[in-house]
Amino acid sequence: MRLVRALTDMPVPCPHAGCVRSATARALLASAVVACGLAWEPAASADPTVLLASRWPSVPDGHALTLEDQIVERLTLLGNTLGQHLDLLSHDFVQLRVDARRRRAHLQIGGGDSDGLSLRLHSDIQFDDLNARVCARLDVALRGHAVQLELPTFEMSPVSYRGDHGVEFRVPLFIQQF
């Protein structure tokens, strides 16, 4: 105990060290008082709107569609416009409807009347990546007698062989369902 008292209660050998220690103590005391004063002063960030704005990002300025949705809508519009022009130019021989959002198209080729001869090919096309899956139906009518033939579902995909580009048709010969 004497050793501890001797180390802590020693007289200061240099008057300069005492001045530095007392100045440091005064500075610490002053900063503590200022910090307490700032803590008690109402802060601007105590306002609920300021707190909410700092925690949550701001709402986007525009409520328009995203670029992806704009492109999809534009593709749908272009496909259906092309379909209307094909329908008009071919006198209802070729009809095309496009739904780019669901990645589908409906193509109908054919004409005629039910009293004479009528031949129509209806196809529903589903696009997946590079492939197109086609479900087709052939409608034939002769003098009031109509026949509908369901064609097998087939896939179309682009191919390239030695620099030549083409389309590959994949038609299933045997279909097994489990």
Z-matrix of the N, CA and C atoms (Angstrom, degrees):
N
C 1 1.434
C 2 1.525 1 109.98
N 3 1.329 2 115.99 1 -38.79
C 4 1.461 3 118.35 2 178.16
C 5 1.516 4 111.55 3 -62.43
N 6 1.316 5 116.28 4 -36.41
C 7 1.464 6 120.35 5 -178.92
C 8 1.518 7 110.71 6 -65.43
N 9 1.315 8 116.67 7 -42.17
C 10 1.459 9 120.59 8 179.72
C 11 1.516 10 109.80 9 -65.42
N 12 1.371 11 117.26 10 -43.73
C 13 1.454 12 120.88 11 179.49
C 14 1.525 13 110.07 12 -64.28
N 15 1.289 14 116.93 13 -36.90
C 16 1.465 15 120.43 14 -178.70
C 17 1.519 16 110.91 15 -68.53
N 18 1.337 17 117.47 16 -36.03
C 19 1.469 18 120.42 17 -179.44
C 20 1.528 19 111.64 18 -75.55
N 21 1.328 20 117.98 19 -37.83
C 22 1.470 21 119.98 20 -175.59
C 23 1.514 22 113.55 21 -86.42
N 24 1.327 23 118.14 22 -29.94
C 25 1.453 24 120.44 23 -177.12
C 26 1.518 25 112.36 24 -101.91
N 27 1.280 26 118.19 25 25.90
C 28 1.472 27 121.06 26 -179.97
C 29 1.517 28 110.11 27 -69.86
N 30 1.319 29 118.00 28 143.28
C 31 1.455 30 119.21 29 174.44
C 32 1.517 31 110.53 30 -68.88
N 33 1.322 32 117.00 31 146.91
C 34 1.452 33 122.83 32 -178.66
C 35 1.523 34 107.76 33 -73.02
N 36 1.368 35 118.58 34 121.27
C 37 1.436 36 120.34 35 -177.24
C 38 1.514 37 113.24 36 -73.40
N 39 1.317 38 118.73 37 -26.92
C 40 1.462 39 120.84 38 -173.51
C 41 1.520 40 108.39 39 -122.01
N 42 1.324 41 118.95 40 130.15
C 43 1.451 42 119.96 41 179.58
C 44 1.541 43 111.91 42 -65.69
N 45 1.343 44 118.57 43 -26.29
C 46 1.472 45 121.92 44 -179.26
C 47 1.529 46 110.87 45 -66.02
N 48 1.338 47 117.21 46 -39.58
C 49 1.454 48 121.07 47 -179.33
C 50 1.520 49 110.80 48 -62.71
N 51 1.317 50 118.64 49 -37.16
C 52 1.456 51 121.95 50 178.87
C 53 1.514 52 111.68 51 -65.69
N 54 1.331 53 116.46 52 -38.88
C 55 1.468 54 120.38 53 178.90
C 56 1.523 55 110.94 54 -65.79
N 57 1.350 56 115.28 55 -40.78
C 58 1.469 57 119.60 56 -179.22
C 59 1.518 58 109.79 57 -67.05
N 60 1.352 59 115.18 58 -42.63
C 61 1.466 60 118.00 59 -179.47
C 62 1.516 61 110.77 60 -64.74
N 63 1.307 62 118.81 61 -41.31
C 64 1.461 63 120.55 62 -178.29
C 65 1.536 64 110.93 63 -70.47
N 66 1.339 65 117.97 64 -35.22
C 67 1.462 66 120.99 65 177.61
C 68 1.531 67 110.18 66 -67.69
N 69 1.319 68 116.60 67 -39.05
C 70 1.463 69 120.63 68 178.34
C 71 1.521 70 109.78 69 -65.38
N 72 1.319 71 117.36 70 -41.53
C 73 1.455 72 121.08 71 179.35
C 74 1.520 73 110.59 72 -64.57
N 75 1.348 74 117.14 73 -40.97
C 76 1.465 75 120.13 74 178.36
C 77 1.536 76 111.39 75 -64.25
N 78 1.340 77 116.88 76 -40.55
C 79 1.467 78 120.53 77 179.22
C 80 1.516 79 110.94 78 -64.91
N 81 1.322 80 117.65 79 -41.73
C 82 1.469 81 121.14 80 177.95
C 83 1.516 82 110.50 81 -64.06
N 84 1.331 83 117.26 82 -41.58
C 85 1.449 84 121.12 83 179.25
C 86 1.528 85 110.98 84 -64.41
N 87 1.328 86 116.69 85 -42.16
C 88 1.467 87 120.76 86 179.91
C 89 1.532 88 110.88 87 -65.40
N 90 1.333 89 117.42 88 -41.50
C 91 1.467 90 119.73 89 179.50
C 92 1.519 91 111.19 90 -67.59
N 93 1.331 92 117.75 91 -34.00
C 94 1.462 93 120.72 92 177.24
C 95 1.514 94 110.44 93 -66.53
N 96 1.322 95 117.40 94 -40.20
C 97 1.461 96 120.92 95 179.07
C 98 1.523 97 110.34 96 -65.74
N 99 1.326 98 117.37 97 -43.05
C 100 1.470 99 120.94 98 179.07
C 101 1.525 100 110.22 99 -64.03
N 102 1.334 101 116.99 100 -41.72
C 103 1.468 102 120.44 101 179.55
C 104 1.515 103 110.79 102 -63.80
N 105 1.313 104 118.03 103 -40.62
C 106 1.459 105 120.99 104 177.71
C 107 1.522 106 110.58 105 -65.78
N 108 1.320 107 116.63 106 -38.81
C 109 1.459 108 120.12 107 178.25
C 110 1.519 109 111.89 108 -64.33
N 111 1.329 110 116.75 109 -39.57
C 112 1.463 111 119.78 110 178.18
C 113 1.518 112 111.50 111 -69.66
N 114 1.318 113 115.88 112 -32.45
C 115 1.457 114 119.21 113 179.97
C 116 1.519 115 110.64 114 -67.89
N 117 1.307 116 118.21 115 -34.08
C 118 1.452 117 121.14 116 -178.92
C 119 1.523 118 112.51 117 -83.37
N 120 1.314 119 117.46 118 -21.56
C 121 1.456 120 121.07 119 -179.80
C 122 1.523 121 108.65 120 -73.75
N 123 1.346 122 119.51 121 132.27
C 124 1.460 123 120.10 122 -179.56
C 125 1.527 124 110.45 123 -63.97
N 126 1.312 125 115.75 124 127.86
C 127 1.462 126 121.19 125 -176.99
C 128 1.525 127 110.29 126 -85.60
N 129 1.312 128 115.40 127 156.30
C 130 1.464 129 120.44 128 178.54
C 131 1.518 130 110.61 129 -70.46
N 132 1.327 131 117.04 130 -24.70
C 133 1.454 132 119.79 131 -179.14
C 134 1.520 133 112.68 132 -79.84
N 135 1.355 134 118.01 133 -1.80
C 136 1.454 135 120.57 134 177.09
C 137 1.524 136 110.81 135 -75.22
N 138 1.312 137 117.70 136 -13.34
C 139 1.455 138 121.82 137 177.79
C 140 1.529 139 108.72 138 -66.21
N 141 1.344 140 119.08 139 128.96
C 142 1.478 141 120.59 140 -176.14
C 143 1.525 142 113.64 141 -59.38
N 144 1.326 143 117.65 142 -35.15
C 145 1.462 144 118.41 143 -179.04
C 146 1.518 145 111.12 144 -68.86
N 147 1.343 146 116.77 145 -35.24
C 148 1.463 147 119.72 146 178.36
C 149 1.520 148 109.78 147 -69.25
N 150 1.347 149 115.82 148 -41.28
C 151 1.467 150 118.86 149 178.19
C 152 1.525 151 110.89 150 -62.77
N 153 1.325 152 117.25 151 -43.10
C 154 1.462 153 120.75 152 -179.57
C 155 1.521 154 111.26 153 -65.12
N 156 1.330 155 116.31 154 -40.14
C 157 1.463 156 119.89 155 -179.82
C 158 1.518 157 111.23 156 -66.89
N 159 1.326 158 117.55 157 -32.66
C 160 1.462 159 118.90 158 -179.63
C 161 1.520 160 111.94 159 -77.40
N 162 1.321 161 117.20 160 -25.03
C 163 1.471 162 120.12 161 -178.26
C 164 1.515 163 113.38 162 -89.31
N 165 1.316 164 118.36 163 -30.54
C 166 1.454 165 122.18 164 -175.94
C 167 1.522 166 109.84 165 -116.36
N 168 1.325 167 117.06 166 142.54
C 169 1.475 168 118.86 167 176.36
C 170 1.521 169 109.69 168 -70.14
N 171 1.300 170 115.49 169 159.25
C 172 1.461 171 120.03 170 -178.11
C 173 1.523 172 110.52 171 -73.94
N 174 1.301 173 115.19 172 156.69
C 175 1.451 174 122.31 173 178.60
C 176 1.525 175 107.90 174 -73.02
N 177 1.329 176 118.42 175 139.29
C 178 1.462 177 119.24 176 179.07
C 179 1.529 178 111.11 177 -58.47
N 180 1.319 179 115.30 178 148.48
C 181 1.458 180 120.61 179 -177.27
C 182 1.520 181 111.82 180 -65.13
N 183 1.318 182 116.76 181 -46.42
C 184 1.453 183 119.92 182 -177.48
C 185 1.513 184 111.69 183 -101.33
N 186 1.315 185 115.89 184 146.48
C 187 1.455 186 120.95 185 177.14
C 188 1.526 187 110.13 186 -105.31
N 189 1.320 188 116.73 187 27.55
C 190 1.465 189 121.86 188 -177.81
C 191 1.526 190 110.10 189 -77.92
N 192 1.316 191 115.46 190 169.82
C 193 1.463 192 121.15 191 177.79
C 194 1.522 193 109.87 192 -67.49
N 195 1.329 194 115.26 193 154.61
C 196 1.454 195 119.32 194 176.23
C 197 1.524 196 109.08 195 -69.04
N 198 1.309 197 116.45 196 166.65
C 199 1.464 198 120.61 197 -178.93
C 200 1.528 199 110.53 198 -61.72
N 201 1.313 200 117.57 199 -39.05
C 202 1.465 201 121.48 200 179.01
C 203 1.525 202 110.95 201 -61.64
N 204 1.332 203 116.68 202 -45.09
C 205 1.460 204 120.16 203 179.10
C 206 1.523 205 111.65 204 -66.87
N 207 1.325 206 117.37 205 -35.67
C 208 1.459 207 120.48 206 177.07
C 209 1.523 208 111.00 207 -63.84
N 210 1.341 209 116.95 208 -40.91
C 211 1.471 210 120.71 209 178.93
C 212 1.528 211 110.10 210 -65.68
N 213 1.333 212 117.46 211 -42.60
C 214 1.464 213 121.27 212 179.68
C 215 1.523 214 110.18 213 -62.86
N 216 1.328 215 117.03 214 -44.52
C 217 1.466 216 120.10 215 178.66
C 218 1.524 217 111.40 216 -63.52
N 219 1.325 218 116.74 217 -39.21
C 220 1.463 219 120.47 218 179.36
C 221 1.530 220 110.73 219 -66.38
N 222 1.347 221 117.65 220 -40.62
C 223 1.471 222 120.42 221 177.61
C 224 1.526 223 111.34 222 -64.18
N 225 1.323 224 116.72 223 -40.17
C 226 1.464 225 119.98 224 177.25
C 227 1.521 226 110.44 225 -62.38
N 228 1.319 227 116.15 226 -45.18
C 229 1.458 228 120.32 227 179.60
C 230 1.529 229 111.33 228 -62.57
N 231 1.331 230 117.40 229 -44.78
C 232 1.471 231 120.54 230 179.45
C 233 1.520 232 111.65 231 -63.80
N 234 1.339 233 117.73 232 -42.62
C 235 1.465 234 120.94 233 179.44
C 236 1.511 235 112.26 234 -64.16
N 237 1.323 236 117.25 235 -42.64
C 238 1.465 237 120.03 236 179.53
C 239 1.522 238 111.72 237 -71.68
N 240 1.328 239 118.04 238 -32.51
C 241 1.469 240 120.34 239 174.54
C 242 1.524 241 110.60 240 -65.51
N 243 1.327 242 116.40 241 -42.91
C 244 1.463 243 120.40 242 175.33
C 245 1.527 244 110.47 243 -60.71
N 246 1.335 245 116.67 244 -40.84
C 247 1.465 246 120.61 245 177.99
C 248 1.512 247 112.54 246 -62.99
N 249 1.333 248 117.36 247 -39.81
C 250 1.465 249 120.41 248 177.52
C 251 1.523 250 111.25 249 -65.12
N 252 1.328 251 117.20 250 -40.88
C 253 1.462 252 120.32 251 178.76
C 254 1.529 253 111.12 252 -67.87
N 255 1.334 254 117.82 253 -40.50
C 256 1.471 255 120.18 254 176.53
C 257 1.520 256 110.91 255 -62.25
N 258 1.321 257 116.22 256 -41.53
C 259 1.464 258 121.22 257 179.12
C 260 1.523 259 110.75 258 -62.51
N 261 1.325 260 116.35 259 -42.89
C 262 1.464 261 121.13 260 -179.50
C 263 1.529 262 111.75 261 -69.27
N 264 1.335 263 116.82 262 -44.75
C 265 1.463 264 120.31 263 -177.02
C 266 1.532 265 113.15 264 -71.76
N 267 1.314 266 117.55 265 -29.81
C 268 1.470 267 120.16 266 -176.77
C 269 1.522 268 112.30 267 -97.35
N 270 1.322 269 118.30 268 6.84
C 271 1.471 270 122.59 269 -179.13
C 272 1.522 271 111.09 270 53.96
N 273 1.325 272 116.18 271 53.74
C 274 1.468 273 124.92 272 177.54
C 275 1.524 274 113.14 273 67.17
N 276 1.303 275 118.52 274 19.65
C 277 1.467 276 121.04 275 177.33
C 278 1.528 277 110.74 276 -83.97
N 279 1.330 278 118.45 277 -34.86
C 280 1.467 279 123.35 278 179.45
C 281 1.529 280 107.94 279 -123.99
N 282 1.322 281 115.84 280 126.98
C 283 1.459 282 121.30 281 177.14
C 284 1.524 283 108.60 282 -129.17
N 285 1.338 284 116.09 283 140.29
C 286 1.461 285 121.96 284 -177.68
C 287 1.521 286 109.39 285 -139.69
N 288 1.329 287 115.41 286 129.82
C 289 1.470 288 121.77 287 172.75
C 290 1.517 289 107.52 288 -126.77
N 291 1.343 290 116.46 289 136.81
C 292 1.467 291 121.88 290 -175.93
C 293 1.526 292 109.25 291 -124.63
N 294 1.322 293 116.21 292 136.02
C 295 1.468 294 122.93 293 171.87
C 296 1.530 295 106.64 294 -127.86
N 297 1.323 296 116.00 295 92.35
C 298 1.467 297 120.23 296 -175.07
C 299 1.520 298 111.99 297 -70.43
N 300 1.325 299 118.55 298 -26.73
C 301 1.461 300 120.31 299 179.83
C 302 1.530 301 110.94 300 -64.45
N 303 1.321 302 116.47 301 -42.22
C 304 1.473 303 120.22 302 177.80
C 305 1.524 304 112.21 303 -92.14
N 306 1.347 305 117.43 304 0.12
C 307 1.463 306 124.50 305 179.94
C 308 1.527 307 111.22 306 58.63
N 309 1.330 308 115.04 307 48.49
C 310 1.462 309 121.56 308 -178.61
C 311 1.523 310 109.97 309 -129.87
N 312 1.327 311 114.27 310 156.36
C 313 1.464 312 121.32 311 173.71
C 314 1.529 313 108.01 312 -145.86
N 315 1.314 314 115.88 313 151.59
C 316 1.464 315 121.83 314 175.55
C 317 1.519 316 106.94 315 -124.77
N 318 1.324 317 116.27 316 124.13
C 319 1.453 318 122.56 317 -179.10
C 320 1.518 319 108.44 318 -121.79
N 321 1.330 320 115.57 319 130.26
C 322 1.461 321 120.83 320 176.88
C 323 1.515 322 107.85 321 -126.30
N 324 1.323 323 116.17 322 128.16
C 325 1.460 324 122.61 323 178.58
C 326 1.525 325 107.32 324 -126.21
N 327 1.301 326 116.75 325 131.78
C 328 1.457 327 119.83 326 176.11
C 329 1.499 328 111.96 327 139.01
N 330 1.305 329 114.98 328 175.66
C 331 1.450 330 120.35 329 -178.92
C 332 1.508 331 110.42 330 -170.76
N 333 1.308 332 113.66 331 -168.43
C 334 1.458 333 120.58 332 -179.19
C 335 1.518 334 109.59 333 115.69
N 336 1.340 335 115.23 334 177.92
C 337 1.456 336 119.60 335 177.34
C 338 1.520 337 109.65 336 -122.53
N 339 1.302 338 115.45 337 160.29
C 340 1.470 339 119.31 338 -174.68
C 341 1.527 340 112.19 339 -73.96
N 342 1.351 341 118.81 340 -18.77
C 343 1.457 342 120.66 341 178.97
C 344 1.520 343 111.58 342 -77.38
N 345 1.328 344 116.41 343 -32.56
C 346 1.460 345 120.23 344 -179.85
C 347 1.523 346 109.60 345 -105.32
N 348 1.313 347 115.25 346 -113.06
C 349 1.460 348 121.50 347 -179.55
C 350 1.525 349 109.12 348 -117.26
N 351 1.305 350 115.49 349 132.75
C 352 1.460 351 120.79 350 178.40
C 353 1.526 352 108.53 351 -133.84
N 354 1.317 353 115.59 352 133.00
C 355 1.460 354 121.09 353 179.30
C 356 1.534 355 107.75 354 -137.98
N 357 1.335 356 116.59 355 119.84
C 358 1.466 357 121.02 356 -178.87
C 359 1.527 358 109.56 357 -135.85
N 360 1.325 359 114.77 358 139.99
C 361 1.457 360 122.02 359 175.69
C 362 1.530 361 107.33 360 -117.14
N 363 1.317 362 116.83 361 115.86
C 364 1.466 363 122.83 362 177.90
C 365 1.527 364 107.64 363 -103.92
N 366 1.317 365 116.46 364 134.59
C 367 1.462 366 118.58 365 177.79
C 368 1.523 367 110.04 366 -139.52
N 369 1.314 368 115.38 367 132.57
C 370 1.458 369 122.56 368 172.52
C 371 1.519 370 106.73 369 -104.89
N 372 1.324 371 115.63 370 125.76
C 373 1.467 372 120.69 371 -174.18
C 374 1.517 373 108.68 372 -117.46
N 375 1.334 374 115.72 373 127.56
C 376 1.468 375 122.85 374 175.47
C 377 1.527 376 107.78 375 -112.39
N 378 1.333 377 116.76 376 123.94
C 379 1.455 378 121.46 377 -178.35
C 380 1.527 379 109.87 378 -96.97
N 381 1.327 380 116.81 379 128.26
C 382 1.464 381 123.27 380 176.00
C 383 1.517 382 107.45 381 -130.48
N 384 1.325 383 117.33 382 115.64
C 385 1.465 384 122.93 383 -177.67
C 386 1.524 385 109.51 384 50.62
N 387 1.337 386 117.70 385 -110.39
C 388 1.471 387 120.52 386 179.72
C 389 1.521 388 112.69 387 -99.41
N 390 1.309 389 117.89 388 -10.90
C 391 1.455 390 121.30 389 -174.91
C 392 1.525 391 111.16 390 -94.30
N 393 1.324 392 114.88 391 155.35
C 394 1.457 393 122.11 392 174.83
C 395 1.523 394 107.66 393 -126.19
N 396 1.314 395 116.79 394 123.74
C 397 1.466 396 122.14 395 178.58
C 398 1.523 397 107.30 396 -99.80
N 399 1.327 398 116.75 397 123.20
C 400 1.459 399 121.96 398 -172.00
C 401 1.526 400 109.76 399 -115.75
N 402 1.326 401 115.25 400 124.24
C 403 1.470 402 122.14 401 171.28
C 404 1.527 403 106.11 402 -108.18
N 405 1.332 404 116.89 403 118.58
C 406 1.466 405 120.21 404 -172.88
C 407 1.524 406 110.90 405 -123.39
N 408 1.342 407 113.77 406 153.13
C 409 1.459 408 121.73 407 177.67
C 410 1.527 409 107.68 408 -139.76
N 411 1.304 410 116.34 409 138.16
C 412 1.458 411 122.54 410 179.91
C 413 1.526 412 108.21 411 -112.34
N 414 1.341 413 115.95 412 122.94
C 415 1.462 414 121.55 413 178.39
C 416 1.527 415 108.44 414 -108.74
N 417 1.312 416 116.56 415 123.43
C 418 1.463 417 122.18 416 179.03
C 419 1.528 418 107.53 417 -124.03
N 420 1.331 419 115.84 418 130.11
C 421 1.460 420 120.53 419 177.30
C 422 1.519 421 108.92 420 -132.16
N 423 1.348 422 115.19 421 134.68
C 424 1.467 423 121.02 422 179.37
C 425 1.522 424 107.46 423 -136.78
N 426 1.341 425 115.84 424 114.29
C 427 1.463 426 123.54 425 178.09
C 428 1.539 427 112.34 426 49.38
N 429 1.334 428 116.22 427 48.69
C 430 1.454 429 120.50 428 174.79
C 431 1.519 430 115.21 429 89.06
N 432 1.321 431 117.99 430 -9.88
C 433 1.469 432 120.98 431 178.72
C 434 1.526 433 107.68 432 -99.96
N 435 1.329 434 116.67 433 120.99
C 436 1.466 435 120.94 434 -175.69
C 437 1.524 436 110.93 435 -113.69
N 438 1.321 437 114.44 436 143.57
C 439 1.465 438 121.89 437 177.47
C 440 1.526 439 107.35 438 -131.71
N 441 1.317 440 115.37 439 135.18
C 442 1.469 441 120.52 440 175.69
C 443 1.520 442 108.47 441 -114.85
N 444 1.312 443 116.36 442 124.16
C 445 1.462 444 121.81 443 178.63
C 446 1.530 445 109.10 444 -110.83
N 447 1.308 446 116.84 445 120.85
C 448 1.468 447 121.44 446 175.16
C 449 1.524 448 107.68 447 -85.16
N 450 1.287 449 116.41 448 115.96
C 451 1.463 450 121.11 449 178.82
C 452 1.527 451 109.39 450 -83.59
N 453 1.323 452 117.32 451 152.48
C 454 1.468 453 118.36 452 179.52
C 455 1.531 454 111.07 453 -65.58
N 456 1.308 455 115.16 454 145.70
C 457 1.456 456 120.75 455 177.32
C 458 1.520 457 108.89 456 -68.89
N 459 1.311 458 115.94 457 131.95
C 460 1.464 459 119.44 458 179.91
C 461 1.513 460 109.66 459 -132.34
N 462 1.321 461 115.00 460 163.59
C 463 1.457 462 121.39 461 179.23
C 464 1.511 463 109.69 462 -116.67
N 465 1.316 464 114.92 463 147.25
C 466 1.460 465 121.91 464 176.17
C 467 1.521 466 107.50 465 -122.61
N 468 1.323 467 116.33 466 137.44
C 469 1.464 468 119.95 467 177.38
C 470 1.528 469 108.97 468 -145.78
N 471 1.333 470 116.56 469 147.96
C 472 1.474 471 119.39 470 179.45
C 473 1.529 472 110.38 471 -74.71
N 474 1.319 473 115.53 472 143.10
C 475 1.468 474 121.40 473 177.09
C 476 1.525 475 109.04 474 -134.70
N 477 1.316 476 114.36 475 159.83
C 478 1.453 477 120.73 476 176.83
C 479 1.528 478 107.60 477 -138.70
N 480 1.332 479 116.23 478 129.78
C 481 1.455 480 121.22 479 179.42
C 482 1.522 481 107.98 480 -134.13
N 483 1.320 482 115.65 481 114.20
C 484 1.466 483 123.08 482 178.82
C 485 1.529 484 112.38 483 53.50
N 486 1.327 485 115.49 484 41.83
C 487 1.456 486 120.57 485 177.27
C 488 1.511 487 114.78 486 87.32
N 489 1.331 488 118.48 487 -10.46
C 490 1.465 489 121.22 488 177.79
C 491 1.524 490 108.47 489 -93.79
N 492 1.321 491 115.32 490 133.87
C 493 1.462 492 120.75 491 -178.84
C 494 1.516 493 109.59 492 -101.02
N 495 1.317 494 114.92 493 145.57
C 496 1.453 495 119.49 494 -179.98
C 497 1.515 496 111.04 495 -157.65
N 498 1.331 497 115.29 496 -170.30
C 499 1.460 498 122.63 497 -179.94
C 500 1.516 499 107.78 498 -124.92
N 501 1.312 500 115.67 499 132.93
C 502 1.462 501 121.76 500 178.68
C 503 1.521 502 108.77 501 -103.09
N 504 1.343 503 116.77 502 129.18
C 505 1.455 504 122.21 503 176.54
C 506 1.518 505 107.99 504 -101.99
N 507 1.313 506 116.08 505 128.64
C 508 1.467 507 121.33 506 176.76
C 509 1.527 508 107.93 507 -113.50
N 510 1.315 509 115.70 508 106.90
C 511 1.454 510 121.54 509 -179.16
C 512 1.520 511 108.11 510 -110.66
N 513 1.334 512 118.27 511 121.65
C 514 1.463 513 119.48 512 179.26
C 515 1.528 514 110.53 513 -74.98
N 516 1.314 515 115.53 514 132.79
C 517 1.455 516 119.95 515 177.64
C 518 1.524 517 111.28 516 -89.05
N 519 1.306 518 116.49 517 -39.66
C 520 1.461 519 121.95 518 178.63
C 521 1.523 520 108.25 519 -123.13
N 522 1.307 521 115.56 520 128.91
C 523 1.459 522 120.21 521 179.54
C 524 1.517 523 107.58 522 -117.02
N 525 1.317 524 115.95 523 123.11
C 526 1.459 525 121.88 524 175.90
C 527 1.524 526 108.67 525 -115.18
N 528 1.286 527 115.90 526 134.63
C 529 1.454 528 120.49 527 177.70
C 530 1.513 529 109.00 528 -115.65
N 531 1.290 530 115.81 529 136.70
C 532 1.462 531 120.28 530 -178.56
C 533 1.504 532 109.89 531 -108.58
